[in-house]
Amino acid sequence: MTKTITDTTNNPNYSGPVPVTLMDTSGAPYNASGTSGSTIAVTQATASNLNAQVVGPAASGATQSGNPVKVGGVYNSTQPTVTTGQAVDLQSTARGAQIVATGTDAFNATINAITASLAQANQVPVNNSAPQGKLTLSLSSLTANSDNSITFSGGATVARRIRIQNESSGTIYWETDATGSAGSPSLVAPAANAVVVEWIAVQCTTLHIFIPSGGTTTLNGSSGVKVTAYA
């Protein structure tokens, strides 16, 4: 049965508010607080029609407005253990910091890149396999009119700082990882009671020293050429 609701003047075209009196099954009207002794039930055949959408005061990327909803976790001195499908509270420390731990996907940190950058910045290799410091040279003497190749061992096979000292009576020439010749960088013969020192601060696997004809063949002796390499 349908019934047209009209206003107090019985105007069927009335579009304003219409007072409605709710009554219980006995015909007793509900008062304003709905305390007639019965309850008011609201039913809907399709439950999903009662779903509500909750939105915040501002969209993503929009200017902040309103008061933000506070989000918090719970502190437990003993962390809870749940099983698949169970809900669990976000865990926080006693000071409110959120506790974060890895699950199936671990945290990825590129440690090698960090240590490599530090090694490059400080000109010191990061090598846990051996202590750093002074390296051992592959030669104990030099050959005149020849390119002398010196490699390194000990804490590392790569030198990053090399000290060359010329105490001989002639000019010597050097190169890093390239054949030495009379056109290479040089250390001239020192003046009396003096030495000439060159520091090489580049990564090097082989130091080449060229000694002209008639030059010294002494390496790391009381005179001649002295070479010290560091990892």
Steps between C-alpha positions, in 0.01 A plus 500: 500500500627849415395823662575854392648709776378857492558803718248629746319680218462174301704641215635200298766722338651608830879451503589623848563301819226264611470403868495123551400318818667162560294242684583165642305182424240584765432840345679696773702794367873522560611811683806708402742273675346184362430355844150359459613170633588363159798531267510636147642251254638611163529213255631467149468190290833562329766535771752669268257792463583590860874529429643845574792675332728688737716774348740751645479880484762534224593298193851378426710788369245759613557773759464369852171585667316399814647305786696185413392168645757381749665169429666307778643162583508291813799429722554143615798399707460159333417515132180316402498190282212456255413249232398537136192713451495652848503874559776649712560848642787709371779467754682797652783551745439636847577847361254472210743416219358252254672161495591391148626155412555307178254247369530301179659804333822596676642851527746561218807709583785537254788473745760438230427835336531678835833343589632554148416869524675526835807325360511736205457807717774401742727326250501199732360164386231327700632147526404267784720215376829654613628790711574829328835670500841463342522257207775263387677574169566230239852630419804546721725659237473692172640452151656793315374603154185302563140529611477345846151372592420491871185327625367486857397241754419479868186676614393563140618473141396856424695798630324831547790702634858462382808690615798512264825647626800563274836500672697403190726716287269490198141563397250216532160465329177339614151401379196332658355202310688601182849440364756747631740681268714811476183692414319402820464719811839541661689558821818691433828429673505669841743765609772416746374385836141498368239263364215540250167351604183435296167392652263318263140502624331292232387138495773285353555128448843529336759774549744540211842658560732572210869536575717650221830341400759536770235577761462343840381144548458528876143475630421580863864495599713764672488706180355473150121477465262441789138395445233459767143398411189506717160338461 
